[in-house]
Amino acid sequence: MPVTQVVPDIDRILPELLLTITGVLTMLIEPVMPAGMSRKPVGFLALAGVIGALLASVWQLGLAPGTAYYGTVQTDAFSVFFHVLICGVLLVTLLIGFDVFDGSKERPAEYYALVLFGGTGMCLMTSAVELLLVFVSLEISSIATYILAAIRKRTGKSPEAGLKYFLLGSFATAFFLYGIALTFGATGTTRITEVAAALPSSPTPGFATLAVAMILIGLGFKVSAAPFQVWTPDVYEGAPSPVVALMSTAPKVAAFAVLLRVTYTAYPQLRDHWLLLIWIMAALSMTVGNLGALRQHSVKRMLAYSSIAHAGYTLVAFTALSSEGVAAAMFYTATYAAMNVGAFAVISHAGGYEDRLVSVADYRGLGYRSPLLGGALAFFLLSLIGIPFTGGFFGKFYVFTAALHSGEVWLAIIGLVNSGVAAYYYLRLLMSIYNKPTDDAPVQSVPRPKASLTLALLLTVAATFLLGIFPGRILSMAQAGAATLATVSNPSQ
């Protein structure tokens, strides 16, 4: 008889455990350090914790898929894919903030600890199969990002951004929590893997339909999908750029993972209902995001509207109702995370702690002042457009292909038209980067990138390039993750 692998429960939450321990240590060590001493050793500790969590996530691939802690946490190829992706974003985010916060009057250890605690919540969201645990994880992630958005206390914009994010985020969280309550009322359980089995015998199926709508509203806010995107431009503009690099990628990755589990695993029988809602959200997000970005002169606001559009592209893959669509959505989250966090790495260093470079015109001649920064930002912009040989090209290719294979021709057409519209504002910034500075236009100097930022750029450029040249490996991992979802709807059924 084959021997069943017995996996200790703690092994299934090892990445989250390492992130939590490291976050606590950073908080305990920093207060006892001398006042004039650099806080970079605390940053190195945070980096070590994230690298350990990343290695632990990869190690979990060797574990037999299964649950832990009374069936509330599940380790499989799906959760490991998102764990690795989130830890990668955390690693780059810490590298970006390494020099930005160390010379400021803020306490950098707070930044490191909040990034680690936020990452803990995000990782736990992707492996949780109990809606109540998803809610707790979502709150851990959200509270950390609320504080991070307001961490730059010496300006009015950052606290304002944090307050707006907190107020609107709390409102959206209430919808998500109410959706969980309605799910329990309709099925008698809040375990994602058991909801689908209990739904056919539900005495109140209307509650289940309303529950899906409530959950979509709550998660729609987290991924900044239209019409729940109103917070995005103001928060992105006011928050420090290293924080925006994190909040524009990792929380969205975690929220998309939860949305995939809820729609495909918990509520496949109600696909006709949530499919219509996601179709509308995808079309609105692409259109509102790209049209809004056309009017922006602020680079951070432009990229905020861009993130709304990219949330729409990811939602297009949800409408495929197949494992191909799930894999396409997972692959697109990876490509978007790489190119977007890389773009904000450049913006963070070029603008500095005070965000000196704000408008598109401020980036005039960046390619001449700093060839490394200008070239990296240009490469990320080309990937965001979807130019071949970049990750953005294959990301959009797989998303639109999955939509076409499922018969969503009109949604694919809307996406392609919006991709063309998006090229205008990306190219406008690209032209500014390589326009030579003129004597009558004062140009601010850009400091030479330090080792930490150079490493962050190398990692993000390499990831974006490899996803565009050799996408097969990551796509096969996404396909393996898609296959582990308990139920994948078939449109022919």
N, C-alpha and C positions, 0 to 999 in steps of 0.2 A: 504494500500500500504506500502511496506517496506521502511523504512527511509534509504536513502543513507548516509553513513558516509562521512562527509566533513572534509578533513584533510588539515590543513594549510601547505603551501608549505615548510615552514621552518622545520616542523617536519620530512620531508623526507630527509633532509640533516643535521639532528641534530648531528650525530657522527662526521661528517666532521667539523661542526661549532665548536664543543667543542675542537677538536684537534687544530683547527686554533687559537682559542682564547687562549688556553693554551700555544701554541707555541709563540704567540706574548707576552704574559705575562712573559714567561721565558727570552725573549730577553730584556724586559724593566726592569725587576727586577735585573738581574745579574749585570749590570753596576753600580748600586747604592749601591751594597753590599761592605762592607769594604774589603780591599785587602787581609788581612790574614784570612778572614772568610771562612769556608767550604761552598762549593756550593751544599752540599747535600739537603738543603731546596728547591733549584730549582729543584733538581731531584725528590723530593717528590711531588712538584707541577706537574711535568710532569707525574709522575705515577698517580696522581689523575685525570688528564685530560684524560689519556688513559683508566682508569677504568670507568670514566664517559661516554666516547665514547662507551666502551664495553657494559655498561648497557643500553645506548640509543639504541644500535643496537638490543639488545634483546627485548627492549620495542617496537621497530618497527614491531616485529612479530605480535603484536596486531592490527596494522593498516591495513586497507583494501588495497590490492595491487592497485597501481596507480602511476601516473606520477605527476611531478611538474615542475614549471618554464618552461612553454610552451612545455611540453613534452620532455624535455631533460634529466630528471632524473627519474628513476623508482625505487620504493621500492616494493620488493616482497621477497619471500622466497629465491630466488636465490641470490639477492644482500645481504640480511641479513646474509646468511651463510658465504659469503666471508668477510663481515664486521667484524663479530665475529672472524673469523680466523685471519684476519690481525691485529685487535686490540690485540688479544692474543699474536701474534708474537711481536708487539710493546712493550707490557708489559714485556715480558721476555727479550727483547733486552735492555730495559732501566735498568732492574735489573742487567743484565750482566755488563753493562758499569758503574754501580753505583760506584764501588770502583776502576775500572780500570782507569777512567778518573779523578776522584776527586783528586788523589795525583800527577797527571802529570802537566806539565807546559802548557798544552793546556787548553783552556777555556771550561770546561765541559758543560756550558749552551749552547754553540753552538751545541754540540752533541745532547743535549736534544731537542733543538728547531728544528734541522734538521730532527731528527727522527720523531717528531710530524708533521712537514710540509710534509715530505715524506709520512707518513701514511695518511695524508689528501688526497694527490693525488691518492694514491693506493685505498683508500675506494671509492673515487669519480669515479675512473675507473670502479669499479664493478657495480655501479648503473647507470652509464651514458648510455643512449640509443641514443645519438647523437654523431656521429663520431668526429665532431669538439670538443665537450666537452671531448671525450675520449682522443683526442690529447693534449688538454690543461692539463688534469689530468695527462697524461703520462709525460709531460714535468715537471710538478710540482714534481712528484715522481722522475724523472730521475735527475733533477738538484740537488735535495737534496742528492741523493745517490752518484752523482759525487763528491760533496764536501766532503761527509762523507768518501769516499774512500781515499781522500787526506788529511784528518784532522790531521794525525800524521806528523807534519811538521818537526820534528827533524831528520827524516830519509829520505833517498833518495827514498826508495821503495814506500812509501805511496803516495807522489806527482806523482811519475811515474805511479802508478796504477790508480790514479784519472785522469791523463791526457789520458792514454790509453782508459780508460772507456769512457771518454768524447768524444774523437775523433771518436771512433768506434760507440758509442751510437748515436752521432749526424748523422752519416752516415746512420745508421739503421732507425732513426727517419724520415729522408728524404724519405726513401722508404715508410714508413707508411703514411706520409702526401701525397705523390704522389698517393698512393692507395685511399685515401679519395677523392682526386681531380678526379680520374678516376671513382670512384663510383658515384660522382655527375654528371659527364659527361654521364655516361651510364643510370642513373635512374632519374636524376633531383632532387635527395634528398640525404641527408647524415644522415637521421634518420634511425637507424637500423631497427626499426619496420616497416618502409615503403619501404625499399629497395626491399624486396622480392615481394611485390605487384606490384612494378613498373618495375621489371626486365622483365617479359614476353613481355611487350610492348616496350622494349628498342630499339631504332633505331641503337644502337651500342653495341651489346652484347659482342663483342670482348673486349671492354673497361672493362666490368664487370669481365671477366676472368682474364685480366691483373691486375685489381684492387685487386682481391683476392690474386694473387701471391705477389703483393707488400705488402699487409697487412701482409701476412704470413711471409715475410722476416723481416719486422719490429718487429713483435711480436716474431718471432723465435730468434732474437737477445736477446730480453728481458728475455726469458726463457732459454737462452744458449743452444738451440737445434742445433745440427749439420745440415748443415755445417757453422753455424753462431756462433760458440762457441769459436773462437780463442782468444777472450779477457779473457775468464773465468779464466784459471790457473794463469796468471800473475796478474790479479786484485785481486783474492782471496789471493794470496801469499803476495802481497804488502799492502793491506788494513788491518787496525786493526781488530783483531778477532771479537770483538763485532759488528763491521760494517758488516763483512762477514756473521755473524749470521743473520743479517737483510736482506742484499741484496741477499743472497742465497735462501730466502724463500718468504718474503712478496711481493717484486716486481713480482716474478714469479707467485704467487697466483693471483695477480691482472691481470697480462698479460693472464694467462690461462682463467680467467673469461671473459675477452674481446674476446679472441679467440673463446670461446664457443658461445658467443652472435653473433659474426660476422658470423661464419660458419653455425650454426644451425638455427639462426633467420634471418639473412640478406641474406644469399646465399645458402639456401637449394637446389635450382634448379641446382646449379653448383657443387653439391657434387661430381660428378665424377671427376671434375678437382681438387678441393682442397683435396679430399680423397687421390688421388695419391701423391700429394705433402706431405701431412701429413704422409702417409705410408712411404715414403722415408725418411723423417725427423726422424720418430720414429726409423726405423731400423738403420739409420746412428748414431743417438744419442746414442742408447744403445751400439752399437758396438764400436764406436770411444771413447765414455766415458769410458767403462770398459777396453778396450785394452790400452788406454792412462794411466789409473790409475795403471795398472800392472807395469809400468816402473818408477813410482814415489817413491822417498824416502822422499820427503817433505810431511808431513801430510796434510797441507793446499792445496797443489797442488793435492794430491790424492783425497781429498774430493771435489775439484773443478771438476775433471774429473768424480767423482761419481755423482755430481749434473747434469752433462750433461747426464749421463746415466739415471738418474731418470726423467729428462725431457722427455726422450724417452719413459719410461714406462707410463708416463701420457698421452703422445700423442697416445699410443696404444689404450687407451680407446676412443679417438676421432673417430677412424676408425669403431667403432661399429655401428654408425649411428642410435642410439636408445636412449631412455631415460635411459636405463640401462647403456649405455656407458657414458652418461653425468654424472650420479650419481657416477659411478666408478671413473671418472676423478676428480670430486669434493672431493670424499672420499680420494683419493690418495694424493691430495694436502694437506689435513689436516694431514694425517699420516706423509708425508714427512716433513712438516713444524715442527711438534712436535719433531721428532727424529733428524732432522738436526740442528735445532736451539739449541737443548740440547747438541749435540756433540760439537758445537762451543762454548757453554757456558763452557764446561770443558777445551777445548783448550785455550780459552781466559784467564781463571784463572791460568791454569798450566803454560802457557807461559808468562803471565803478559803483561804489556803495550808494552814492547820491543820484544815480541815474542821470548822468550829465548829458548823454546822447539820447534825445527823446524822439525827434522827428526823423522822417526819411531823409530830409536835407542834411541833418547832422551826420549822416553816414557817408556823405559825399567824399570820395577819395579814400575810403577806408582800405581798399585794395592796394593803394600806393603807400599809405601810412603804415600799414601792418599787413604785409602779404599773407601771413599765416591766418590772421583773423578774417581778412577779406575773402580769401580763397575758401576757407571753411564755411563761412556764412553763405557764400555764393553756391557752394555745393549743396548745403542743406536746403536752400531755396529751390534749386533745381529738382531736388528730391521731392519737396512739397508740391511742386508743379506736377511731377510724375514723368520726368524725362527718363528715357531708357538708360540702363546701367546704373540706376539708383534704386534703393529700396522702395521709394514711393511709387515707382512705375509698376513693379510687380505687385505691390500691395493693392493698387487700384485695379490692376489687371485681374487678379484673383477675385476681388470683390464683385466687379462688374460681370465677370464670367459666371460666377455662381448665381448672380441675379438673372442673367440671361438663360442659363440652364433650367431655372425654375419657372421661367415664363414671365418674369418681372421686367418686360422690355421697356415700358415707359419709365420706370424708376431708374433703369440703367441709362436711358437717354437723358433724363434730368441730371444724373450724376456726371455724364460726359460733358454736357453743356456747361455745368457749373465748374468742371475742371478747366474748361477753356476760359471762363470768366476769371477764375482764380489766377490764371497765368498773368493777367494784366498787372495786378498789384504786387505779385512776387517779382515780376520783371522790372517794375518801377523801382523797387528797392535794389534789385541787382544792378540796374543801370546807375543808380546813385553811388553804389559801392565802387564802381569802376569809372566814374566821371572824375576827371582830374580836378583837384582843388583850384579855385581861382583866387586872385589877389583880393578881390572885393568881397569874397565870402570867407569870413573867419572860420578856421578849422581847428577844432580842439585836438590836442595831442592824445595819443593812445599809448598807455604804458606797455612795455614789452611783456608778453605772456610769461608767467612763471611756470615752474615744472608741473605743479598740480593742474593748472588749466591746460597746459600742453597735453598732459596725459588724458584729461577729460576729452579734449578735442580728438586726440588720436583714437580713443575708444569709440566715440560716436561716429566719427568719419569712417572708421574701419567697419563698424556694424552696418552703417547705411550702405556702404559700398558692397560689402559681402552679401547683404540681403538683395542687392540688385544684380550681382554677378552669379552668386551661388545660392539661390533661395531654396534649393531642394532640401537641405538638411533641416532648416527651421520649419519649412512647410511640412515635412514628414513628422516632425515633433508635434506640430499643430494638429495634423491628421490623427496622430495617436491620441492626443488629448481629446479630440472631438469624438473618437470612438468610445471613450470611457464614460461619456454622458449616458445616464440610465436609459433615456428614451430620445430618439431623434425622429421627428415627424417626417412622414413621407407624403408629399403633396398628391401622390396618386391614390392614397388610401381614401 
